[in-house]
Amino acid sequence: MGVRKDGKIDQVEVPSKTDSIEKLLERMGINKDIMGDRAGTSKIKKIRKIKKINK
């Protein structure tokens, strides 16, 4: 989570291999309800796979 200068709180989740996107969205929705007017954006960022370079 991050807090903007205007006081809004943004959520960013990075799912693990065992996380369900639906469950993450549900948890983020609960958090948004708790934050009320201070709730900002909610995003899910997937981990990019890094290509191995053979030397």
mmCIF file as gemmi writes it, N, C-alpha and C atoms, coordinates in Angstrom:
data_model
loop_
_atom_site.group_PDB
_atom_site.id
_atom_site.type_symbol
_atom_site.label_atom_id
_atom_site.label_alt_id
_atom_site.label_comp_id
_atom_site.label_asym_id
_atom_site.label_entity_id
_atom_site.label_seq_id
_atom_site.pdbx_PDB_ins_code
_atom_site.Cartn_x
_atom_site.Cartn_y
_atom_site.Cartn_z
_atom_site.occupancy
_atom_site.B_iso_or_equiv
_atom_site.pdbx_formal_charge
_atom_site.auth_seq_id
_atom_site.auth_asym_id
_atom_site.pdbx_PDB_model_num
ATOM 1 N N . MET Axp A 1 ? 0.841 -1.175 0 1 0 ? 1 A 1
ATOM 2 C CA . MET Axp A 1 ? 0 0 0 1 0 ? 1 A 1
ATOM 3 C C . MET Axp A 1 ? 0.886 1.239 0 1 0 ? 1 A 1
ATOM 4 N N . GLY Axp A 2 ? 0.353 2.281 -0.561 1 0 ? 2 A 1
ATOM 5 C CA . GLY Axp A 2 ? 1.062 3.55 -0.588 1 0 ? 2 A 1
ATOM 6 C C . GLY Axp A 2 ? 0.09 4.682 -0.332 1 0 ? 2 A 1
ATOM 7 N N . VAL Axp A 3 ? 0.565 5.729 0.312 1 0 ? 3 A 1
ATOM 8 C CA . VAL Axp A 3 ? -0.275 6.883 0.628 1 0 ? 3 A 1
ATOM 9 C C . VAL Axp A 3 ? 0.165 8.058 -0.238 1 0 ? 3 A 1
ATOM 10 N N . ARG Axp A 4 ? -0.782 8.637 -0.961 1 0 ? 4 A 1
ATOM 11 C CA . ARG Axp A 4 ? -0.506 9.803 -1.793 1 0 ? 4 A 1
ATOM 12 C C . ARG Axp A 4 ? -0.479 11.066 -0.94 1 0 ? 4 A 1
ATOM 13 N N . LYS Axp A 5 ? 0.01 12.142 -1.531 1 0 ? 5 A 1
ATOM 14 C CA . LYS Axp A 5 ? 0.047 13.435 -0.836 1 0 ? 5 A 1
ATOM 15 C C . LYS Axp A 5 ? -1.349 13.906 -0.444 1 0 ? 5 A 1
ATOM 16 N N . ASP Axp A 6 ? -2.367 13.511 -1.227 1 0 ? 6 A 1
ATOM 17 C CA . ASP Axp A 6 ? -3.737 13.928 -0.904 1 0 ? 6 A 1
ATOM 18 C C . ASP Axp A 6 ? -4.402 13.028 0.135 1 0 ? 6 A 1
ATOM 19 N N . GLY Axp A 7 ? -3.656 12.038 0.646 1 0 ? 7 A 1
ATOM 20 C CA . GLY Axp A 7 ? -4.174 11.171 1.698 1 0 ? 7 A 1
ATOM 21 C C . GLY Axp A 7 ? -4.831 9.894 1.21 1 0 ? 7 A 1
ATOM 22 N N . LYS Axp A 8 ? -5.03 9.771 -0.101 1 0 ? 8 A 1
ATOM 23 C CA . LYS Axp A 8 ? -5.616 8.538 -0.648 1 0 ? 8 A 1
ATOM 24 C C . LYS Axp A 8 ? -4.628 7.384 -0.49 1 0 ? 8 A 1
ATOM 25 N N . ILE Axp A 9 ? -5.172 6.192 -0.254 1 0 ? 9 A 1
ATOM 26 C CA . ILE Axp A 9 ? -4.338 5.003 -0.057 1 0 ? 9 A 1
ATOM 27 C C . ILE Axp A 9 ? -4.545 4.066 -1.243 1 0 ? 9 A 1
ATOM 28 N N . ASP Axp A 10 ? -3.472 3.808 -1.99 1 0 ? 10 A 1
ATOM 29 C CA . ASP Axp A 10 ? -3.51 2.902 -3.138 1 0 ? 10 A 1
ATOM 30 C C . ASP Axp A 10 ? -3.014 1.521 -2.714 1 0 ? 10 A 1
ATOM 31 N N . GLN Axp A 11 ? -3.632 0.5 -3.284 1 0 ? 11 A 1
ATOM 32 C CA . GLN Axp A 11 ? -3.244 -0.883 -3.002 1 0 ? 11 A 1
ATOM 33 C C . GLN Axp A 11 ? -2.612 -1.504 -4.245 1 0 ? 11 A 1
ATOM 34 N N . VAL Axp A 12 ? -1.526 -2.216 -4.049 1 0 ? 12 A 1
ATOM 35 C CA . VAL Axp A 12 ? -0.909 -2.994 -5.128 1 0 ? 12 A 1
ATOM 36 C C . VAL Axp A 12 ? -0.593 -4.362 -4.554 1 0 ? 12 A 1
ATOM 37 N N . GLU Axp A 13 ? -1.103 -5.396 -5.181 1 0 ? 13 A 1
ATOM 38 C CA . GLU Axp A 13 ? -0.85 -6.769 -4.746 1 0 ? 13 A 1
ATOM 39 C C . GLU Axp A 13 ? -0.064 -7.497 -5.825 1 0 ? 13 A 1
ATOM 40 N N . VAL Axp A 14 ? 0.889 -8.288 -5.401 1 0 ? 14 A 1
ATOM 41 C CA . VAL Axp A 14 ? 1.646 -9.151 -6.306 1 0 ? 14 A 1
ATOM 42 C C . VAL Axp A 14 ? 1.302 -10.583 -5.915 1 0 ? 14 A 1
ATOM 43 N N . PRO Axp A 15 ? 0.548 -11.283 -6.763 1 0 ? 15 A 1
ATOM 44 C CA . PRO Axp A 15 ? 0.118 -12.63 -6.395 1 0 ? 15 A 1
ATOM 45 C C . PRO Axp A 15 ? 1.273 -13.628 -6.408 1 0 ? 15 A 1
ATOM 46 N N . SER Axp A 16 ? 1.249 -14.503 -5.422 1 0 ? 16 A 1
ATOM 47 C CA . SER Axp A 16 ? 2.218 -15.601 -5.412 1 0 ? 16 A 1
ATOM 48 C C . SER Axp A 16 ? 1.682 -16.707 -6.317 1 0 ? 16 A 1
ATOM 49 N N . LYS Axp A 17 ? 2.461 -17.749 -6.487 1 0 ? 17 A 1
ATOM 50 C CA . LYS Axp A 17 ? 2.029 -18.86 -7.343 1 0 ? 17 A 1
ATOM 51 C C . LYS Axp A 17 ? 0.764 -19.52 -6.814 1 0 ? 17 A 1
ATOM 52 N N . THR Axp A 18 ? 0.548 -19.472 -5.513 1 0 ? 18 A 1
ATOM 53 C CA . THR Axp A 18 ? -0.61 -20.146 -4.914 1 0 ? 18 A 1
ATOM 54 C C . THR Axp A 18 ? -1.802 -19.216 -4.707 1 0 ? 18 A 1
ATOM 55 N N . ASP Axp A 19 ? -1.64 -17.919 -4.971 1 0 ? 19 A 1
ATOM 56 C CA . ASP Axp A 19 ? -2.74 -16.97 -4.789 1 0 ? 19 A 1
ATOM 57 C C . ASP Axp A 19 ? -3.776 -17.11 -5.894 1 0 ? 19 A 1
ATOM 58 N N . SER Axp A 20 ? -5.01 -16.885 -5.524 1 0 ? 20 A 1
ATOM 59 C CA . SER Axp A 20 ? -6.113 -16.83 -6.472 1 0 ? 20 A 1
ATOM 60 C C . SER Axp A 20 ? -6.422 -15.358 -6.725 1 0 ? 20 A 1
ATOM 61 N N . ILE Axp A 21 ? -6.525 -14.97 -7.986 1 0 ? 21 A 1
ATOM 62 C CA . ILE Axp A 21 ? -6.825 -13.583 -8.337 1 0 ? 21 A 1
ATOM 63 C C . ILE Axp A 21 ? -8.17 -13.175 -7.721 1 0 ? 21 A 1
ATOM 64 N N . GLU Axp A 22 ? -9.142 -14.086 -7.746 1 0 ? 22 A 1
ATOM 65 C CA . GLU Axp A 22 ? -10.456 -13.788 -7.181 1 0 ? 22 A 1
ATOM 66 C C . GLU Axp A 22 ? -10.358 -13.489 -5.688 1 0 ? 22 A 1
ATOM 67 N N . LYS Axp A 23 ? -9.561 -14.271 -4.959 1 0 ? 23 A 1
ATOM 68 C CA . LYS Axp A 23 ? -9.396 -14.052 -3.516 1 0 ? 23 A 1
ATOM 69 C C . LYS Axp A 23 ? -8.674 -12.738 -3.248 1 0 ? 23 A 1
ATOM 70 N N . LEU Axp A 24 ? -7.666 -12.422 -4.072 1 0 ? 24 A 1
ATOM 71 C CA . LEU Axp A 24 ? -6.962 -11.143 -3.919 1 0 ? 24 A 1
ATOM 72 C C . LEU Axp A 24 ? -7.928 -9.976 -4.123 1 0 ? 24 A 1
ATOM 73 N N . LEU Axp A 25 ? -8.746 -10.052 -5.154 1 0 ? 25 A 1
ATOM 74 C CA . LEU Axp A 25 ? -9.714 -8.989 -5.422 1 0 ? 25 A 1
ATOM 75 C C . LEU Axp A 25 ? -10.699 -8.852 -4.268 1 0 ? 25 A 1
ATOM 76 N N . GLU Axp A 26 ? -11.105 -9.977 -3.709 1 0 ? 26 A 1
ATOM 77 C CA . GLU Axp A 26 ? -12.026 -9.963 -2.57 1 0 ? 26 A 1
ATOM 78 C C . GLU Axp A 26 ? -11.384 -9.261 -1.369 1 0 ? 26 A 1
ATOM 79 N N . ARG Axp A 27 ? -10.132 -9.63 -1.064 1 0 ? 27 A 1
ATOM 80 C CA . ARG Axp A 27 ? -9.42 -8.998 0.063 1 0 ? 27 A 1
ATOM 81 C C . ARG Axp A 27 ? -9.227 -7.511 -0.171 1 0 ? 27 A 1
ATOM 82 N N . MET Axp A 28 ? -8.895 -7.151 -1.406 1 0 ? 28 A 1
ATOM 83 C CA . MET Axp A 28 ? -8.688 -5.734 -1.724 1 0 ? 28 A 1
ATOM 84 C C . MET Axp A 28 ? -9.998 -4.959 -1.592 1 0 ? 28 A 1
ATOM 85 N N . GLY Axp A 29 ? -11.105 -5.585 -1.949 1 0 ? 29 A 1
ATOM 86 C CA . GLY Axp A 29 ? -12.416 -4.951 -1.789 1 0 ? 29 A 1
ATOM 87 C C . GLY Axp A 29 ? -12.744 -4.712 -0.32 1 0 ? 29 A 1
ATOM 88 N N . ILE Axp A 30 ? -12.415 -5.685 0.527 1 0 ? 30 A 1
ATOM 89 C CA . ILE Axp A 30 ? -12.63 -5.538 1.966 1 0 ? 30 A 1
ATOM 90 C C . ILE Axp A 30 ? -11.789 -4.38 2.496 1 0 ? 30 A 1
ATOM 91 N N . ASN Axp A 31 ? -10.521 -4.328 2.072 1 0 ? 31 A 1
ATOM 92 C CA . ASN Axp A 31 ? -9.639 -3.232 2.495 1 0 ? 31 A 1
ATOM 93 C C . ASN Axp A 31 ? -10.196 -1.884 2.056 1 0 ? 31 A 1
ATOM 94 N N . LYS Axp A 32 ? -10.707 -1.832 0.83 1 0 ? 32 A 1
ATOM 95 C CA . LYS Axp A 32 ? -11.27 -0.585 0.302 1 0 ? 32 A 1
ATOM 96 C C . LYS Axp A 32 ? -12.455 -0.128 1.142 1 0 ? 32 A 1
ATOM 97 N N . ASP Axp A 33 ? -13.292 -1.089 1.549 1 0 ? 33 A 1
ATOM 98 C CA . ASP Axp A 33 ? -14.437 -0.762 2.4 1 0 ? 33 A 1
ATOM 99 C C . ASP Axp A 33 ? -13.98 -0.196 3.744 1 0 ? 33 A 1
ATOM 100 N N . ILE Axp A 34 ? -12.938 -0.782 4.306 1 0 ? 34 A 1
ATOM 101 C CA . ILE Axp A 34 ? -12.409 -0.327 5.591 1 0 ? 34 A 1
ATOM 102 C C . ILE Axp A 34 ? -11.842 1.091 5.47 1 0 ? 34 A 1
ATOM 103 N N . MET Axp A 35 ? -11.142 1.365 4.355 1 0 ? 35 A 1
ATOM 104 C CA . MET Axp A 35 ? -10.514 2.675 4.171 1 0 ? 35 A 1
ATOM 105 C C . MET Axp A 35 ? -11.52 3.781 3.873 1 0 ? 35 A 1
ATOM 106 N N . GLY Axp A 36 ? -12.678 3.415 3.351 1 0 ? 36 A 1
ATOM 107 C CA . GLY Axp A 36 ? -13.724 4.399 3.062 1 0 ? 36 A 1
ATOM 108 C C . GLY Axp A 36 ? -13.276 5.455 2.069 1 0 ? 36 A 1
ATOM 109 N N . ASP Axp A 37 ? -13.448 6.727 2.435 1 0 ? 37 A 1
ATOM 110 C CA . ASP Axp A 37 ? -13.123 7.85 1.54 1 0 ? 37 A 1
ATOM 111 C C . ASP Axp A 37 ? -11.643 7.954 1.216 1 0 ? 37 A 1
ATOM 112 N N . ARG Axp A 38 ? -10.798 7.317 2.036 1 0 ? 38 A 1
ATOM 113 C CA . ARG Axp A 38 ? -9.358 7.4 1.799 1 0 ? 38 A 1
ATOM 114 C C . ARG Axp A 38 ? -8.885 6.372 0.767 1 0 ? 38 A 1
ATOM 115 N N . ALA Axp A 39 ? -9.783 5.482 0.339 1 0 ? 39 A 1
ATOM 116 C CA . ALA Axp A 39 ? -9.409 4.436 -0.614 1 0 ? 39 A 1
ATOM 117 C C . ALA Axp A 39 ? -9.062 5.042 -1.966 1 0 ? 39 A 1
ATOM 118 N N . GLY Axp A 40 ? -7.931 4.607 -2.507 1 0 ? 40 A 1
ATOM 119 C CA . GLY Axp A 40 ? -7.507 5.04 -3.835 1 0 ? 40 A 1
ATOM 120 C C . GLY Axp A 40 ? -7.688 3.906 -4.826 1 0 ? 40 A 1
ATOM 121 N N . THR Axp A 41 ? -6.691 3.71 -5.655 1 0 ? 41 A 1
ATOM 122 C CA . THR Axp A 41 ? -6.771 2.662 -6.68 1 0 ? 41 A 1
ATOM 123 C C . THR Axp A 41 ? -6.311 1.322 -6.116 1 0 ? 41 A 1
ATOM 124 N N . SER Axp A 42 ? -6.743 0.266 -6.79 1 0 ? 42 A 1
ATOM 125 C CA . SER Axp A 42 ? -6.337 -1.092 -6.443 1 0 ? 42 A 1
ATOM 126 C C . SER Axp A 42 ? -5.824 -1.754 -7.711 1 0 ? 42 A 1
ATOM 127 N N . LYS Axp A 43 ? -4.628 -2.328 -7.63 1 0 ? 43 A 1
ATOM 128 C CA . LYS Axp A 43 ? -4.029 -2.972 -8.801 1 0 ? 43 A 1
ATOM 129 C C . LYS Axp A 43 ? -3.418 -4.303 -8.411 1 0 ? 43 A 1
ATOM 130 N N . ILE Axp A 44 ? -3.418 -5.21 -9.368 1 0 ? 44 A 1
ATOM 131 C CA . ILE Axp A 44 ? -2.715 -6.481 -9.209 1 0 ? 44 A 1
ATOM 132 C C . ILE Axp A 44 ? -1.605 -6.492 -10.249 1 0 ? 44 A 1
ATOM 133 N N . LYS Axp A 45 ? -0.373 -6.647 -9.783 1 0 ? 45 A 1
ATOM 134 C CA . LYS Axp A 45 ? 0.788 -6.667 -10.679 1 0 ? 45 A 1
ATOM 135 C C . LYS Axp A 45 ? 1.329 -8.088 -10.728 1 0 ? 45 A 1
ATOM 136 N N . LYS Axp A 46 ? 1.382 -8.641 -11.91 1 0 ? 46 A 1
ATOM 137 C CA . LYS Axp A 46 ? 1.942 -9.981 -12.064 1 0 ? 46 A 1
ATOM 138 C C . LYS Axp A 46 ? 3.46 -9.887 -12.172 1 0 ? 46 A 1
ATOM 139 N N . ILE Axp A 47 ? 4.128 -10.883 -11.647 1 0 ? 47 A 1
ATOM 140 C CA . ILE Axp A 47 ? 5.582 -10.928 -11.699 1 0 ? 47 A 1
ATOM 141 C C . ILE Axp A 47 ? 5.997 -11.329 -13.111 1 0 ? 47 A 1
ATOM 142 N N . ARG Axp A 48 ? 6.911 -10.546 -13.671 1 0 ? 48 A 1
ATOM 143 C CA . ARG Axp A 48 ? 7.416 -10.879 -14.998 1 0 ? 48 A 1
ATOM 144 C C . ARG Axp A 48 ? 8.47 -11.963 -14.876 1 0 ? 48 A 1
ATOM 145 N N . LYS Axp A 49 ? 8.482 -12.86 -15.84 1 0 ? 49 A 1
ATOM 146 C CA . LYS Axp A 49 ? 9.515 -13.893 -15.859 1 0 ? 49 A 1
ATOM 147 C C . LYS Axp A 49 ? 10.785 -13.298 -16.448 1 0 ? 49 A 1
ATOM 148 N N . ILE Axp A 50 ? 11.891 -13.586 -15.805 1 0 ? 50 A 1
ATOM 149 C CA . ILE Axp A 50 ? 13.185 -13.081 -16.264 1 0 ? 50 A 1
ATOM 150 C C . ILE Axp A 50 ? 13.829 -14.147 -17.144 1 0 ? 50 A 1
ATOM 151 N N . LYS Axp A 51 ? 14.265 -13.721 -18.331 1 0 ? 51 A 1
ATOM 152 C CA . LYS Axp A 51 ? 14.926 -14.643 -19.245 1 0 ? 51 A 1
ATOM 153 C C . LYS Axp A 51 ? 16.355 -14.858 -18.787 1 0 ? 51 A 1
ATOM 154 N N . LYS Axp A 52 ? 16.774 -16.114 -18.781 1 0 ? 52 A 1
ATOM 155 C CA . LYS Axp A 52 ? 18.163 -16.424 -18.432 1 0 ? 52 A 1
ATOM 156 C C . LYS Axp A 52 ? 19.033 -16.282 -19.672 1 0 ? 52 A 1
ATOM 157 N N . ILE Axp A 53 ? 20.179 -15.668 -19.479 1 0 ? 53 A 1
ATOM 158 C CA . ILE Axp A 53 ? 21.114 -15.488 -20.578 1 0 ? 53 A 1
ATOM 159 C C . ILE Axp A 53 ? 22.251 -16.494 -20.388 1 0 ? 53 A 1
ATOM 160 N N . ASN Axp A 54 ? 22.441 -17.323 -21.384 1 0 ? 54 A 1
ATOM 161 C CA . ASN Axp A 54 ? 23.538 -18.313 -21.323 1 0 ? 54 A 1
ATOM 162 C C . ASN Axp A 54 ? 24.841 -17.618 -21.702 1 0 ? 54 A 1
ATOM 163 N N . LYS Axp A 55 ? 25.843 -17.811 -20.863 1 0 ? 55 A 1
ATOM 164 C CA . LYS Axp A 55 ? 27.154 -17.211 -21.16 1 0 ? 55 A 1
ATOM 165 C C . LYS Axp A 55 ? 28.137 -18.281 -21.524 1 0 ? 55 A 1
